[in-house]
Amino acid sequence: MSTSIEPNIERVLKAYAEAKNRHDVPAVVSLCHPEGSYESIGLPDRVQGREALTSFYTQLFDLLPDYCGEFDGQAINGDTAVVWGRFSGTISSTVLGARAVGRRIDVPVAFVCAFREGLVYYDAGYFDAATVYRQAGLPVPPLEIYPRAASFVDRFAAHWADPKPDDFRDLLHPDTINFYPGMTEPQSTEGIIAWLSNAVQTFPDIALHVTRWAVDQDAVLIELDGSATINGRKLHWGATDRFTLTGDRCIEGRSYFDTRPLLEALQAPSVAE
């Protein structure tokens, strides 16, 4: 086994770590191979390609705006490097639930990086996910469902932040059946898209914000805060959605919320009248 250190790999590895600690997403991604990837426990799949890596690191630094990796050592052999130490950060996003906001994460970690053409081709992070959940004040979920659920909730929250009905198709399994308030019977994909289109047309500024979520076997439960302007008044309401997942898509969904305040607001005279 060679004991020599490839100078260029060591230089790129250092620049890569420093860019992460600066939260400089363009710099991080520029040091990755165009076909490069990142994976770790808690992610449903590899994050592959510069576009996907840009999205991933943007979300990571939004979640942990003070993210910091501090490394105690490294070993480099050929085109592969291993670094070890700790990573830390303070949760600022409600993606993991409102009660996680403000919690401090600080866990041991090791990264295995492979290089191609002088750039990071593969990066894998190894850490104890259960410790992260406990530090975030969250129950440790079944690992087989959590990555899929996390991916689903992340996309669900992003779609409802700026709802465009057709974007929701990537949440729906081809055989999905869903039943929402106002429906006379459960609907498949096209029925759901029609329901969403009507909601957006009726309430142009409608938005749903994830306040917290949990998993139970093959289901994910999402608690929501909804808002919309109706006849000149800003209305807020609570809702809970339950989705049964196949892969990271919904095969069965049910939404629970009281439609009465929305109907009363629609029937009330406009503030401008």
ChimeraX attribute file (.defattr): number of C-alpha atoms within 10 A of each C-alpha:
attribute: neighborCount
match mode: 1-to-1
recipient: residues
	/A:1	5
	/A:2	7
	/A:3	9
	/A:4	10
	/A:5	14
	/A:6	14
	/A:7	10
	/A:8	11
	/A:9	24
	/A:10	15
	/A:11	11
	/A:12	17
	/A:13	23
	/A:14	11
	/A:15	15
	/A:16	20
	/A:17	17
	/A:18	17
	/A:19	18
	/A:20	19
	/A:21	18
	/A:22	15
	/A:23	21
	/A:24	15
	/A:25	18
	/A:26	15
	/A:27	16
	/A:28	22
	/A:29	23
	/A:30	15
	/A:31	19
	/A:32	25
	/A:33	19
	/A:34	16
	/A:35	12
	/A:36	23
	/A:37	21
	/A:38	22
	/A:39	17
	/A:40	16
	/A:41	15
	/A:42	19
	/A:43	15
	/A:44	19
	/A:45	13
	/A:46	16
	/A:47	20
	/A:48	19
	/A:49	17
	/A:50	20
	/A:51	11
	/A:52	16
	/A:53	22
	/A:54	19
	/A:55	12
	/A:56	16
	/A:57	18
	/A:58	17
	/A:59	15
	/A:60	16
	/A:61	22
	/A:62	15
	/A:63	19
	/A:64	22
	/A:65	18
	/A:66	15
	/A:67	20
	/A:68	20
	/A:69	18
	/A:70	16
	/A:71	16
	/A:72	8
	/A:73	10
	/A:74	15
	/A:75	14
	/A:76	21
	/A:77	15
	/A:78	14
	/A:79	17
	/A:80	18
	/A:81	21
	/A:82	17
	/A:83	20
	/A:84	19
	/A:85	15
	/A:86	16
	/A:87	18
	/A:88	18
	/A:89	19
	/A:90	19
	/A:91	25
	/A:92	19
	/A:93	19
	/A:94	18
	/A:95	21
	/A:96	23
	/A:97	18
	/A:98	15
	/A:99	14
	/A:100	21
	/A:101	18
	/A:102	15
	/A:103	16
	/A:104	17
	/A:105	18
	/A:106	17
	/A:107	17
	/A:108	16
	/A:109	18
	/A:110	18
	/A:111	20
	/A:112	18
	/A:113	22
	/A:114	22
	/A:115	20
	/A:116	15
	/A:117	10
	/A:118	16
	/A:119	22
	/A:120	28
	/A:121	22
	/A:122	22
	/A:123	21
	/A:124	16
	/A:125	15
	/A:126	14
	/A:127	17
	/A:128	12
	/A:129	16
	/A:130	16
	/A:131	16
	/A:132	17
	/A:133	16
	/A:134	14
	/A:135	16
	/A:136	21
	/A:137	16
	/A:138	17
	/A:139	12
	/A:140	16
	/A:141	16
	/A:142	13
	/A:143	13
	/A:144	12
	/A:145	21
	/A:146	24
	/A:147	18
	/A:148	21
	/A:149	31
	/A:150	21
	/A:151	18
	/A:152	22
	/A:153	22
	/A:154	14
	/A:155	17
	/A:156	20
	/A:157	20
	/A:158	16
	/A:159	18
	/A:160	18
	/A:161	15
	/A:162	13
	/A:163	21
	/A:164	13
	/A:165	18
	/A:166	14
	/A:167	15
	/A:168	18
	/A:169	15
	/A:170	14
	/A:171	20
	/A:172	22
	/A:173	18
	/A:174	13
	/A:175	11
	/A:176	21
	/A:177	19
	/A:178	21
	/A:179	18
	/A:180	17
	/A:181	13
	/A:182	8
	/A:183	12
	/A:184	8
	/A:185	11
	/A:186	15
	/A:187	19
	/A:188	17
	/A:189	19
	/A:190	12
	/A:191	16
	/A:192	23
	/A:193	18
	/A:194	14
	/A:195	18
	/A:196	17
	/A:197	17
	/A:198	13
	/A:199	15
	/A:200	17
	/A:201	11
	/A:202	14
	/A:203	16
	/A:204	14
	/A:205	16
	/A:206	20
	/A:207	19
	/A:208	23
	/A:209	20
	/A:210	24
	/A:211	18
	/A:212	19
	/A:213	22
	/A:214	20
	/A:215	20
	/A:216	13
	/A:217	12
	/A:218	16
	/A:219	20
	/A:220	23
	/A:221	20
	/A:222	22
	/A:223	19
	/A:224	20
	/A:225	15
	/A:226	17
	/A:227	17
	/A:228	20
	/A:229	16
	/A:230	23
	/A:231	17
	/A:232	13
	/A:233	14
	/A:234	11
	/A:235	15
	/A:236	15
	/A:237	15
	/A:238	15
	/A:239	17
	/A:240	16
	/A:241	16
	/A:242	20
	/A:243	21
	/A:244	21
	/A:245	23
	/A:246	18
	/A:247	16
	/A:248	22
	/A:249	20
	/A:250	25
	/A:251	21
	/A:252	21
	/A:253	21
	/A:254	16
	/A:255	15
	/A:256	14
	/A:257	14
	/A:258	11
	/A:259	12
	/A:260	9
	/A:261	12
	/A:262	15
	/A:263	11
	/A:264	11
	/A:265	17
	/A:266	16
	/A:267	11
	/A:268	12
	/A:269	12
	/A:270	12
	/A:271	9
	/A:272	7
	/A:273	6
